[in-house]
Amino acid sequence: MITIVVGTNRRRSKSKQVAEFYQKLLTNLNAPSQILDLSDLPDDFIRTALYENNGKNETFNHFRQMMHESSKYVFIVPEYNNSYPGALKVFIDGLSYPSELLHKKAALVGISDGMQGGALALSHLNDVFNYLGMNVLAQRVKIPFMKKNFVEGSIQDNLINRLIHEQAELLVNF
């Protein structure tokens, strides 16, 4: 099972739309997948599911179980203030310790309304995943200028479209 993580807790996000697009790619490759949307996290999980409350929030435990049962992930990462969203960092911090992600595999997709497509956000997140022992595909897809390049649920730019299809194939065979 491949888990596609919507890397923001913003409701009705562009990240969720890209996650749904990616799930279609995986379906076409006969790879089972599920979407984990951070906007569905309990509002109080920072206080009720982390540190001394680890394992005590049943709703958050469901998300942890989804991550535990997967061996591969796709992280759809919007750029927030030149990095990735804090909600994604707190979610990662709430996973099992020492590392729920150790030796697991991931693909990264960055999105932004600017011209870099979340490149710096992906770099920051990749540093965290390297520390946690996760194997991250070298091919990171960046979707810049989202208003122009991602319209009505599909990628408009031919190069980006080819790269994301290649990435999905690489992840399935990773």
C-alpha positions in Angstrom: 0.0 0.0 0.0 1.3 3.4 -0.9 0.1 6.3 1.3 -0.2 9.7 -0.3 0.3 12.3 2.4 -1.4 15.7 1.8 1.3 17.8 3.5 -0.9 20.6 4.8 -3.8 20.8 7.2 -5.5 23.5 5.0 -9.0 22.4 4.1 -9.8 22.2 0.3 -6.1 22.6 -0.5 -4.4 22.4 -3.9 -2.2 19.7 -2.2 -5.3 17.5 -1.9 -6.1 18.0 -5.6 -2.6 16.9 -6.5 -2.8 13.9 -4.2 -6.0 12.8 -6.0 -4.2 13.3 -9.3 -1.3 11.2 -8.1 -3.6 8.5 -6.8 -5.0 8.1 -10.4 -1.5 7.7 -11.7 -0.9 4.9 -9.1 -4.2 3.3 -10.0 -3.2 3.2 -13.6 0.0 1.4 -12.6 -2.1 -1.1 -10.6 -0.5 0.1 -7.3 -3.0 0.3 -4.4 -2.9 3.6 -2.6 -4.7 5.6 0.1 -4.7 9.3 0.8 -3.8 10.6 4.3 -5.0 14.2 4.5 -3.6 16.3 7.3 -6.7 18.4 7.3 -8.5 15.5 8.9 -6.2 15.4 11.9 -7.8 16.2 15.2 -7.5 19.9 16.0 -6.0 19.2 19.4 -3.6 16.5 18.4 -0.5 18.6 19.4 -1.7 18.5 23.0 -3.5 15.1 23.1 -1.3 12.8 20.9 2.3 13.8 21.4 5.0 13.4 24.0 3.5 12.2 27.3 0.2 11.6 25.5 1.7 9.4 22.9 -0.8 6.7 21.9 -3.7 8.3 23.8 -5.6 10.0 21.0 -7.5 7.3 19.1 -8.2 9.5 16.1 -4.5 10.4 15.7 -3.6 6.7 16.3 -5.6 5.9 13.1 -3.2 8.1 11.1 -0.2 6.6 12.8 -1.5 3.1 11.8 -1.9 4.2 8.2 1.7 5.2 8.2 2.8 2.0 10.0 1.0 -0.2 7.5 2.6 1.4 4.4 6.1 0.8 3.1 6.0 3.6 0.5 4.7 7.1 0.5 4.2 10.1 -1.7 4.4 13.5 0.1 2.6 16.3 -1.6 4.3 19.4 -0.1 3.2 22.9 -0.5 5.6 25.7 0.1 4.8 27.8 3.2 7.2 30.6 4.1 10.0 29.1 2.0 9.7 25.7 3.7 7.2 22.9 4.3 4.1 23.4 6.6 4.5 23.2 10.3 1.5 20.8 10.5 3.5 18.2 8.5 6.5 18.6 10.9 4.3 18.1 13.9 2.6 15.1 12.3 6.1 13.5 11.6 7.1 14.2 15.2 4.0 12.4 16.4 4.8 9.1 14.6 6.3 6.2 16.5 9.8 6.8 17.8 12.6 6.2 17.1 11.5 6.3 13.5 8.3 4.9 11.9 9.9 5.9 8.6 13.2 3.9 9.0 14.0 2.1 5.8 10.7 3.0 4.2 10.5 4.7 0.7 9.1 8.0 -0.4 8.6 10.2 -3.4 8.4 14.0 -2.9 6.2 16.4 -4.9 6.5 20.1 -4.3 3.9 22.7 -5.2 3.9 26.5 -5.1 2.4 29.5 -6.8 5.9 30.8 -7.3 8.6 29.8 -9.8 10.5 27.2 -7.7 7.8 24.7 -7.1 8.6 24.3 -3.5 12.2 23.3 -4.1 13.5 24.6 -0.8 10.6 23.0 1.1 11.5 19.6 -0.5 15.1 20.1 0.5 14.2 20.8 4.1 11.9 17.8 4.3 14.5 15.6 2.6 16.9 16.5 5.4 14.4 15.4 8.0 13.7 12.1 6.2 17.5 11.4 5.8 17.9 11.9 9.5 15.0 9.4 10.1 16.5 6.8 7.8 14.0 7.0 5.0 14.9 6.3 1.4 13.8 9.1 -0.8 13.7 8.9 -4.6 16.2 11.2 -6.2 13.6 12.4 -8.7 11.6 15.1 -6.9 8.8 16.7 -8.9 8.2 20.4 -8.5 5.0 22.0 -9.8 5.6 25.8 -9.9 3.0 28.4 -10.9 0.1 26.1 -9.7 -2.6 28.4 -11.1 -1.2 27.9 -14.6 0.3 24.4 -14.4 -2.4 22.5 -12.5 -5.9 23.2 -13.8 -9.1 21.2 -13.2 -7.2 18.3 -11.6 -4.5 17.8 -14.2 -1.0 19.0 -15.0 -0.9 21.3 -18.0 2.9 21.5 -18.5 4.1 18.5 -20.7 7.5 18.3 -19.0 6.1 18.3 -15.4 3.5 15.8 -16.5 6.1 13.4 -17.9 8.3 13.8 -14.8 5.4 13.0 -12.4 4.5 9.9 -14.4 8.1 8.8 -14.4 8.3 9.4 -10.7 5.2 7.3 -10.0 6.6 4.4 -12.0 9.9 4.7 -10.2 8.2 4.6 -6.8 6.1 1.6 -7.7 9.4 -0.2 -8.7 11.5 1.3 -5.8 
